[in-house]
C-alpha cells in the first residue's frame, strides 16, 4: 500500500501521483510498479523535494513517509471534517485509507507515524538551520498565520458580553457536565487554568490540554508547557496557536457554537464547550459563576478505567456500577469484586486521594469553593508542571535548585522518607500579568486594579476588594506584600548577575 493512495478532500492530489513518470501509459505504470522499493523511494524523495516550494526538507529526510498534503500550498488548503466524529479536528488535516481492502498487518496511518518519528530528530535534535521545524510544523505554522489574520478582522463586541456555557464530556453516560457564566473577554489559557480545571475537578498544572475551533479545526493551546504528555502534540495538530492571545469572545459568537476541549493529550479526555446563551452588554457583569453540574470527572491518569484510557474506557468503568438511583456509595458491599477493585485503584488518582472515589459525587458548593480559590490564586507556571520524580539509588535527595526570580520549586514526598519519590512543581509567586488576570473575587477580566497594599492581586472595583478582604485577604495581604518585596530583590540580583556574570545572591 503506497502512501500516495491517501486522499483529502479539498486538495488536488493528482500532481503527486506516480512521481517521476514521463507518461501515463500502462507500460510506464508497470515499470514503476516493478521497480526496486529502494529505487522507488529515492525517486519519490527527489520528485517531492523538487516540488516542495512551501516547506524546507532536510536532505536526509525520507519524505516517502510524509503525507502529500504537507507539500502543498497552505493558502489553498481546505480543512476537512474527521470521518469518525464529523467534526473539524487537528487543523482539519485528516489522513484516511482510500481502500479498506488494501490494509496489511500495520495500518498505513501508523506507518506514517513511525516514519515521521524516525525523521523528527533531523529537525529537533540536530537543529541544522534552516531545518529547525519538521515539514508538518512548517505547514501548520503557515496555517496559524492565516488564522491570526482572520481573527484580527473579527468583531470585538463579544469581549464585553457574558456567556452561559455548558461543558460536557463526550460519549459518557450518565453525562458529566458543568454549566457556568463567564465573560467573553477571558482568554483560553486563564479559562483552562482558573475555571475549567477547578470546576471539573482536574488537577491544575499537571497535564497539557488544547482547544479545537469547530469552525475550521484550528488548535489553541499552551506554547510553553513542559507537561510530560506534550510529547503527543503531533497527534493533536503539530503546533498550537497561543491560547493566551485568544479570548473566548473571538471564536464563539452565536448560540450553539462549540469549542472542543481536550485535557491530557496522552489519556485524551474529550469535552465539548457549547454556547447556550449570550447576554447583552447591559445584562453582563463580567463575573464568573458556576451554575450547576452533575457527576465528578474521571480519575487522573485513567486509574481504574478497565485497563484503558479516555472517555470510552471510563464509560466501561461506569457500566460496572449500579445506576445512580440504586447507587449506595463506593463502600456498598453488594458491588462486584471487579467494581470494588476499580474504585480502589481510582482512589489513588491525584484528583481523588485521600478519599474514596465516588463517580456520582458532585456538590455545587464544593465546586464553587474550588473556583473561588483558583480565582484568588496566581496563574500556574507552565514551565514547571507537576511531575513525579524518582531519585537514583544512593543519592541524598534533590539539589537545592533555583528556577529563577518569582518561582519556587515545591516538592511533595510520597512517604515520610525524604530520599524517595516525590511530586515536583514549579510554583509561580509573581503577580499575574494584566492580560492573564481575573478579579480575585468575582472573575471579571476587564478594568482591573491592584490591591493598594500588597500589589499582588487585582480587583474590578472597591466592592469586590472589600468582599475579598473580609473573605480572607486581610490575613494574606501582609504575607503577599513581603513576598513581593522578596521577588523584587531576586529580580535585581538576577539583573546584576546578568550584567557581571557573577553568582546569584538569592
Helices and strands as residue ranges (DSSP letters): G 3-5, G 14-16, H 26-33, H 37-51, G 63-65, G 68-71, G 74-76, G 90-92, G 100-102, H 108-124, H 135-152, G 157-160, E 162-169, E 177-183, H 188-190, I 191-196, H 197-200, E 209-213, E 219-221, G 228-235, E 241-242, G 243-245, H 248-251, E 258-263, E 269-278, E 289-294, G 300-302, H 311-319, G 324-326, H 337-346, H 364-375, G 382-384, E 387-389, E 407-413, E 422-428, G 434-436, E 449-450, E 458-459, H 462-468, I 469-473, H 474-500
